[in-house]
Amino acid sequence: MSVQTPDAILQETKRRMHASVEALKKEMATIRTGRANASLLDNVHVDYYGSVVPLNQMGTVTVPEAGMLVVTPFDKSAIKAVETAILKSDLGINPSNDGNVIRLPIPMLTEERRKELVKVLHRLGEEIKTGVRNIRRDANEDVKKLEKAKEAHISEDSAKKLLEDIQKLTDAHIKEVDEAMKHKEAEILKV
């Protein structure tokens, strides 16, 4: 078993933490606010001739105005399947179709629904923070293995500095998660 270098440990830790934060941002984009956003439909999948296909591969999604999404399927015969998929999703949006396009009026959120969405957001944020901390734990274990490995030749001071760098990375990514959540929470609560 080969031992990682200090730089490799740090780079892998940074890459994994960054990926976690990016996953949070992508997931937050699907949380509905009072405004129309094409990414609301990212998690909608359509049953199309026996295959499950993401909606964004079935047609174009446009935002003609703040309270409206319009889906234009590439295949007009799939319009019913697209409409059904949207109805089955938990977005709480009632689509209407005219045979060519599906219009999705985005209703204003009630105060109760806004609070529910904030709870979902906080739960999601805590999961990501836990993931970041788990990545830190894995990196710290790698540093301990590196210290014990005879071929590594890492000094105690170098190991201590590496652990400090890992902690700084963790703190920076936790702060980034908090800022992203704060921004999204403000967006959700804005009337």
RAWONOR-V164171 format. One record per residue. N is the residue number from 0. RES is the residue in one letter. PHI is phi as a letter, one per 30 degrees, with the letter a starting at -180 (* if undefined). OMEGA is omega in degrees with one decimal (999 if undefined). BURIAL is 1 if it has 24 or more other ideal C-beta (glycine too) atoms within 12 Angstrom, else 0. Layout:
N/RES/PHI/OMEGA/BURIAL, N/RES/PHI/OMEGA/BURIAL
This chain:
0/M/*/179.8/0, 1/S/d/-179.3/0, 2/V/c/179.3/0, 3/Q/d/174.4/1, 4/T/d/177.5/0, 5/P/e/179.3/1, 6/D/d/-179.7/0, 7/A/d/178.2/0, 8/I/d/-178.5/1, 9/L/d/-179.2/1, 10/Q/d/179.4/0, 11/E/d/178.0/0, 12/T/d/179.9/1, 13/K/d/-179.2/1, 14/R/d/-178.1/0, 15/R/d/179.2/1, 16/M/d/178.9/1, 17/H/d/178.9/0, 18/A/d/177.9/0, 19/S/d/-180.0/1, 20/V/d/178.3/1, 21/E/d/177.6/0, 22/A/d/177.1/0, 23/L/d/-178.4/1, 24/K/d/179.5/1, 25/K/d/179.6/0, 26/E/d/179.5/1, 27/M/d/-179.8/1, 28/A/d/-179.9/1, 29/T/d/177.5/1, 30/I/d/-172.7/1, 31/R/d/170.7/1, 32/T/c/-179.4/1, 33/G/d/-177.4/1, 34/R/c/176.4/1, 35/A/d/179.2/1, 36/N/b/-176.6/1, 37/A/e/-178.6/1, 38/S/d/175.2/1, 39/L/e/-175.7/1, 40/L/c/-177.4/1, 41/D/d/-177.9/0, 42/N/c/179.3/0, 43/V/d/179.5/1, 44/H/b/-175.1/0, 45/V/c/173.4/1, 46/D/d/-172.5/0, 47/Y/b/-179.0/1, 48/Y/h/175.9/0, 49/G/i/177.5/0, 50/S/c/175.4/0, 51/V/c/-173.5/0, 52/V/b/175.2/0, 53/P/e/-177.9/0, 54/L/e/-177.2/1, 55/N/d/173.5/1, 56/Q/c/-178.7/0, 57/M/c/-177.4/1, 58/G/a/179.1/1, 59/T/c/176.9/0, 60/V/c/179.7/1, 61/T/b/179.0/0, 62/V/b/-177.3/0, 63/P/d/177.6/0, 64/E/a/-173.0/0, 65/A/e/-176.4/0, 66/G/c/-175.1/0, 67/M/b/169.9/1, 68/L/c/176.5/1, 69/V/b/177.7/1, 70/V/c/177.4/1, 71/T/c/-179.2/1, 72/P/d/176.5/1, 73/F/d/179.7/0, 74/D/c/-176.2/0, 75/K/d/179.7/0, 76/S/d/-178.8/0, 77/A/c/-173.5/1, 78/I/e/178.9/1, 79/K/d/179.7/0, 80/A/d/178.6/1, 81/V/d/-179.7/1, 82/E/d/178.5/1, 83/T/d/180.0/0, 84/A/d/179.4/1, 85/I/d/178.1/1, 86/L/d/-179.0/0, 87/K/d/179.6/0, 88/S/d/-177.5/1, 89/D/c/-177.9/0, 90/L/d/-179.0/1, 91/G/i/-179.8/0, 92/I/c/178.5/1, 93/N/c/-178.8/0, 94/P/d/171.5/1, 95/S/b/-178.1/0, 96/N/b/179.7/1, 97/D/c/-179.0/0, 98/G/j/-179.9/0, 99/N/c/-178.3/0, 100/V/b/175.0/1, 101/I/c/177.8/1, 102/R/c/-179.6/1, 103/L/b/176.4/1, 104/P/d/-179.4/0, 105/I/c/-179.1/1, 106/P/d/175.4/0, 107/M/d/-179.3/0, 108/L/d/173.5/1, 109/T/d/178.8/0, 110/E/e/-180.0/0, 111/E/d/-179.9/0, 112/R/d/177.3/0, 113/R/d/179.9/1, 114/K/d/176.8/0, 115/E/d/-179.7/0, 116/L/d/177.4/1, 117/V/d/176.9/1, 118/K/d/177.5/0, 119/V/d/179.7/1, 120/L/e/-179.4/1, 121/H/d/178.3/1, 122/R/d/178.3/0, 123/L/d/179.0/1, 124/G/d/179.4/1, 125/E/d/176.9/0, 126/E/d/-179.5/0, 127/I/d/178.2/1, 128/K/d/177.6/1, 129/T/d/176.9/0, 130/G/d/178.6/1, 131/V/d/179.2/1, 132/R/d/176.8/1, 133/N/d/176.6/0, 134/I/d/177.2/1, 135/R/d/-179.9/1, 136/R/e/178.5/0, 137/D/d/-179.6/0, 138/A/d/178.5/1, 139/N/d/177.3/1, 140/E/d/177.1/0, 141/D/d/178.6/1, 142/V/d/179.1/1, 143/K/d/176.5/0, 144/K/d/-179.9/0, 145/L/d/179.1/1, 146/E/d/-176.7/1, 147/K/d/-177.1/0, 148/A/d/-178.3/0, 149/K/d/-176.5/0, 150/E/d/-175.8/0, 151/A/d/-178.9/1, 152/H/h/178.0/0, 153/I/c/-179.2/1, 154/S/d/178.4/0, 155/E/d/179.1/0, 156/D/d/178.7/0, 157/S/d/178.6/0, 158/A/d/179.2/1, 159/K/d/178.7/0, 160/K/d/179.1/0, 161/L/d/177.3/1, 162/L/d/177.2/1, 163/E/d/178.1/0, 164/D/d/178.1/1, 165/I/d/179.0/1, 166/Q/d/178.3/1, 167/K/d/176.7/0, 168/L/d/179.7/1, 169/T/d/-179.3/1, 170/D/e/-179.4/0, 171/A/d/-179.0/0, 172/H/d/175.4/1, 173/I/d/178.2/1, 174/K/d/178.7/0, 175/E/d/177.0/1, 176/V/d/-179.8/1, 177/D/e/-179.6/0, 178/E/d/178.6/0, 179/A/d/179.1/1, 180/M/d/179.1/1, 181/K/d/179.6/0, 182/H/d/-178.9/0, 183/K/d/178.8/1, 184/E/d/177.6/1, 185/A/d/179.0/0, 186/E/d/179.8/1, 187/I/d/-175.0/1, 188/L/d/-179.7/0, 189/K/d/-177.9/0, 190/V/c/999/0
